[in-house]
């Protein structure tokens, strides 16, 4: 891995948002994405906790990567992650007890969220501190966008409100099912279908473009 | 006795771990391609859950009373190492059982269903017996969900779905339908 081959740092930040979006592309972290997105406020609180844990553990893992023996690296990462999750749990409990109560066990379950361990193993343990932090921020933004999107769809349809404010007026008959568990599965399913449809269409367009434009365009892509 | 049955049935169907609480989605989506694999995965899960319930009870009663804030860290470390030790023991004592369940054990060690079980039973203040019933119920619930999903997916294989839908999106919609069906169990006990 020569430094010349590495993508520019900005790429580390951007890739998490669309091309390697943790939830939509890598299908990681589905438990929280489904469980706590029944309102926008919960989605945001959960995303904040994930951002904190991911930043903290990426920072620590990338700075100690040289002194951790390979055999025990996973256990070390888990310990580091569990520590940050405990801190996040305590901060949430102290600052927003109502939200903390609603998120319940799912804050503690960030420990086993594959996004976090996945980024440590795939990225932070191999890259510099700066790049790992950018990667962590990018992944968190991608996660947050997906969470807020799901929270918005589910809260607006299921309750007629956005962040507690009425959007659809008093005459709207809420689709209660959307804030119940099946709504989570259905919303994420539809989002994934739309996502894969859009990707397929743009891939088909690229193909047409490259067959017309010849190798030069292919090179650029 | 009635309470214990209630805990078991409630964890298995009414508050199904996968379909109502979204725990254990990784195996649910990843290992639900074939019914046989799903059954084995489910049984391995029940096994690990019972171990977890034992470990959680020991930790909560004898260790964590002094330092409750270390709960998350202690649970994850103890459960992970316990499963690893048991895996080694099974490999030595019963190679047949190891071949049937072995490869699944490390996969489920740190899955959300296991840690979720630990945290839920702590939050609800379950004792040893209640915790064990809860674990078995949750494991059965997970197995039911896995097997149902695998059966649907096996039958779906020859179906001609549009190519953009041949991914997790479709599986999640199916899961939504299953979850909807399981909501029907919600009234099971309020009537009695």
Interface residues (C-beta under 8 A of the other chain):
Chain A: X27 X30 X31 X34 X35 X75 X78 X79 X82 X83 X85 X86 X89 X90 X104 X105 X108 X109 X111 X112 X113 X114 X177 X180 X181 X182 X183 X184 X185 X186 X188 X189 X190 X191 X192 X193 X195 X196 X197 X200
Chain B: X19 X20 X21 X22 X23 X25 X26 X29 X69 X70 X71 X72 X73 X76 X77 X80 X110 X111 X112 X115 X116 X119 X120 X123 X163 X164 X165 X167 X168 X169 X170 X171 X172 X173 X174 X175 X176 X177 X179 X180 X183
